[in-house]
Amino acid sequence: MHVVETSEFTGIKPVLEHRVATLCPELHGGLLAEQRHLEELAKLGWPEINLVAVTFYPLLDVVRDPTKTTRDINAAVDIGGPALIRSACKGGRIVLTQEEHFRRVAQELSDDSELDPATTEWLQAVAAATVAQYTASEALFRIKKIGPF
């Protein structure tokens, strides 16, 4: 097996204390950067991203349908959404995964105020739970399709 260093493969050197190595640097860097990274972020010309709103592909509809195949699940799995959510949570950003939260947070932010830190943490918890449910549903579907190891 031939192993290649990620930065050699992508042509992009890891940045932000190696927090961004295999992801789209401009996007995930803007989500993962902490206060101590803002100067580096500015030097790179990357924006700081403070809020992410993510909706997933309809994977749950696929896993509930017994006629669906592994090929169907592969087409329905969202990679970018969960990755964005994980980056945003790790970076301490506002993360929206439920449409009813989109409107509520938009209203609060339109009043030119900042979101309460406790609300941000609650939204991150909801987002993490959403990713966990999403990932678990894919795993369970796959296990049921292939049977025991």
DRENDO-1510 file (C-alpha; in Angstrom, 1 decimal, always signed):
<recs>
REC; n; res; u; v; w
REC; 1; MET; +0.0; +0.0; +0.0 .
REC; 2; HIS; +1.3; +3.4; -1.0 .
REC; 3; VAL; +0.8; +6.2; +1.5 .
REC; 4; VAL; +0.8; +9.8; +0.5 .
REC; 5; GLU; +0.9; +12.8; +2.9 .
REC; 6; THR; -2.4; +14.7; +2.7 .
REC; 7; SER; -0.8; +18.0; +1.8 .
REC; 8; GLU; +1.2; +16.3; -0.9 .
REC; 9; PHE; -1.9; +14.8; -2.3 .
REC; 10; THR; -4.1; +17.9; -2.2 .
REC; 11; GLY; -1.2; +20.4; -2.9 .
REC; 12; ILE; -2.4; +22.4; +0.2 .
REC; 13; LYS; -0.3; +22.6; +3.3 .
REC; 14; PRO; -2.2; +22.2; +6.6 .
REC; 15; VAL; -3.1; +25.5; +8.3 .
REC; 16; LEU; -4.6; +26.7; +11.6 .
REC; 17; GLU; -2.5; +24.4; +13.7 .
REC; 18; HIS; -3.3; +21.5; +11.4 .
REC; 19; ARG; -7.1; +22.0; +12.0 .
REC; 20; VAL; -7.6; +22.3; +8.2 .
REC; 21; ALA; -5.8; +19.7; +6.2 .
REC; 22; THR; -8.2; +17.6; +4.2 .
REC; 23; LEU; -11.2; +19.9; +3.9 .
REC; 24; CYS; -11.9; +22.8; +1.6 .
REC; 25; PRO; -9.6; +25.3; +3.4 .
REC; 26; GLU; -11.4; +28.5; +2.7 .
REC; 27; LEU; -14.7; +27.2; +3.9 .
REC; 28; HIS; -13.8; +25.0; +6.8 .
REC; 29; GLY; -10.9; +27.3; +7.8 .
REC; 30; GLY; -13.5; +30.1; +8.2 .
REC; 31; LEU; -15.5; +27.8; +10.5 .
REC; 32; LEU; -12.7; +26.3; +12.5 .
REC; 33; ALA; -10.6; +29.4; +13.2 .
REC; 34; GLU; -10.5; +30.5; +16.7 .
REC; 35; GLN; -9.6; +34.0; +18.0 .
REC; 36; ARG; -5.9; +33.2; +18.0 .
REC; 37; HIS; -6.2; +32.2; +14.3 .
REC; 38; LEU; -7.8; +35.4; +13.0 .
REC; 39; GLU; -4.5; +37.1; +11.9 .
REC; 40; GLU; -3.5; +33.9; +10.0 .
REC; 41; LEU; -7.0; +33.7; +8.5 .
REC; 42; ALA; -6.7; +37.3; +7.3 .
REC; 43; LYS; -3.3; +36.7; +5.8 .
REC; 44; LEU; -4.7; +33.8; +3.8 .
REC; 45; GLY; -7.6; +36.0; +2.6 .
REC; 46; TRP; -10.2; +33.6; +4.0 .
REC; 47; PRO; -13.4; +34.9; +5.7 .
REC; 48; GLU; -14.4; +34.1; +9.2 .
REC; 49; ILE; -17.7; +32.4; +9.1 .
REC; 50; ASN; -19.9; +32.8; +12.1 .
REC; 51; LEU; -23.1; +31.0; +11.1 .
REC; 52; VAL; -23.9; +27.9; +9.1 .
REC; 53; ALA; -27.4; +26.7; +8.1 .
REC; 54; VAL; -27.4; +23.1; +6.8 .
REC; 55; THR; -30.1; +20.9; +5.4 .
REC; 56; PHE; -29.3; +17.3; +4.5 .
REC; 57; TYR; -30.1; +15.2; +1.5 .
REC; 58; PRO; -33.2; +13.0; +2.2 .
REC; 59; LEU; -31.3; +10.1; +3.6 .
REC; 60; LEU; -33.9; +9.2; +6.2 .
REC; 61; ASP; -36.5; +8.7; +3.4 .
REC; 62; VAL; -34.2; +6.2; +1.8 .
REC; 63; VAL; -33.4; +4.2; +4.9 .
REC; 64; ARG; -37.1; +3.8; +5.7 .
REC; 65; ASP; -37.8; +2.3; +2.3 .
REC; 66; PRO; -37.1; -1.5; +2.4 .
REC; 67; THR; -36.9; -1.6; -1.4 .
REC; 68; LYS; -33.8; +0.7; -1.5 .
REC; 69; THR; -30.4; -0.6; -2.2 .
REC; 70; THR; -26.8; +0.3; -1.1 .
REC; 71; ARG; -26.5; +2.2; -4.3 .
REC; 72; ASP; -29.5; +4.3; -3.3 .
REC; 73; ILE; -28.1; +5.0; +0.1 .
REC; 74; ASN; -24.7; +6.0; -1.4 .
REC; 75; ALA; -26.6; +8.5; -3.6 .
REC; 76; ALA; -28.5; +9.9; -0.7 .
REC; 77; VAL; -25.7; +10.3; +1.8 .
REC; 78; ASP; -24.7; +13.9; +2.5 .
REC; 79; ILE; -21.0; +14.3; +3.2 .
REC; 80; GLY; -20.6; +18.1; +3.1 .
REC; 81; GLY; -23.5; +18.9; +5.4 .
REC; 82; PRO; -22.3; +16.8; +8.4 .
REC; 83; ALA; -18.7; +18.0; +7.7 .
REC; 84; LEU; -19.8; +21.6; +7.8 .
REC; 85; ILE; -21.8; +21.0; +11.0 .
REC; 86; ARG; -18.8; +19.3; +12.7 .
REC; 87; SER; -16.5; +22.2; +11.7 .
REC; 88; ALA; -19.0; +24.8; +12.8 .
REC; 89; CYS; -19.6; +23.1; +16.2 .
REC; 90; LYS; -15.8; +22.7; +16.8 .
REC; 91; GLY; -15.3; +26.3; +15.9 .
REC; 92; GLY; -18.0; +27.5; +18.3 .
REC; 93; ARG; -20.2; +28.9; +15.5 .
REC; 94; ILE; -24.0; +29.2; +15.3 .
REC; 95; VAL; -25.2; +26.1; +13.6 .
REC; 96; LEU; -28.7; +25.7; +12.2 .
REC; 97; THR; -30.1; +22.4; +11.1 .
REC; 98; GLN; -33.9; +22.8; +11.7 .
REC; 99; GLU; -35.9; +25.1; +9.6 .
REC; 100; GLU; -37.9; +26.4; +12.5 .
REC; 101; HIS; -34.6; +27.6; +14.1 .
REC; 102; PHE; -33.6; +29.4; +10.8 .
REC; 103; ARG; -36.5; +31.9; +11.2 .
REC; 104; ARG; -36.1; +32.3; +15.0 .
REC; 105; VAL; -32.4; +33.0; +14.8 .
REC; 106; ALA; -32.8; +35.3; +11.7 .
REC; 107; GLN; -35.3; +37.3; +13.7 .
REC; 108; GLU; -33.0; +37.6; +16.7 .
REC; 109; LEU; -30.0; +38.6; +14.5 .
REC; 110; SER; -32.1; +41.0; +12.4 .
REC; 111; ASP; -32.6; +43.1; +15.6 .
REC; 112; ASP; -28.8; +43.8; +15.2 .
REC; 113; SER; -28.1; +41.9; +18.4 .
REC; 114; GLU; -25.8; +38.9; +19.0 .
REC; 115; LEU; -27.2; +35.5; +19.8 .
REC; 116; ASP; -27.1; +34.5; +23.4 .
REC; 117; PRO; -24.1; +32.1; +23.9 .
REC; 118; ALA; -26.4; +29.6; +25.6 .
REC; 119; THR; -28.6; +29.6; +22.5 .
REC; 120; THR; -25.5; +29.0; +20.4 .
REC; 121; GLU; -24.5; +26.0; +22.5 .
REC; 122; TRP; -28.0; +24.6; +22.4 .
REC; 123; LEU; -28.1; +24.9; +18.6 .
REC; 124; GLN; -24.7; +23.1; +18.5 .
REC; 125; ALA; -26.1; +20.3; +20.6 .
REC; 126; VAL; -29.1; +20.0; +18.3 .
REC; 127; ALA; -26.8; +20.0; +15.3 .
REC; 128; ALA; -24.5; +17.3; +16.8 .
REC; 129; ALA; -27.6; +15.1; +17.6 .
REC; 130; THR; -28.8; +15.6; +14.0 .
REC; 131; VAL; -25.5; +14.4; +12.6 .
REC; 132; ALA; -25.5; +11.5; +15.0 .
REC; 133; GLN; -29.0; +10.4; +14.0 .
REC; 134; TYR; -28.1; +10.9; +10.3 .
REC; 135; THR; -25.0; +8.8; +10.5 .
REC; 136; ALA; -26.5; +6.1; +12.7 .
REC; 137; SER; -29.4; +5.7; +10.3 .
REC; 138; GLU; -27.0; +5.1; +7.4 .
REC; 139; ALA; -24.9; +2.6; +9.5 .
REC; 140; LEU; -28.0; +0.7; +10.5 .
REC; 141; PHE; -29.3; +0.6; +7.0 .
REC; 142; ARG; -26.0; -0.8; +5.7 .
REC; 143; ILE; -25.8; -3.4; +8.5 .
REC; 144; LYS; -29.3; -4.6; +7.8 .
REC; 145; LYS; -28.5; -4.9; +4.1 .
REC; 146; ILE; -25.2; -6.8; +4.4 .
REC; 147; GLY; -26.1; -9.0; +7.4 .
REC; 148; PRO; -23.5; -10.3; +9.9 .
REC; 149; PHE; -19.8; -10.0; +9.5 .
</recs>
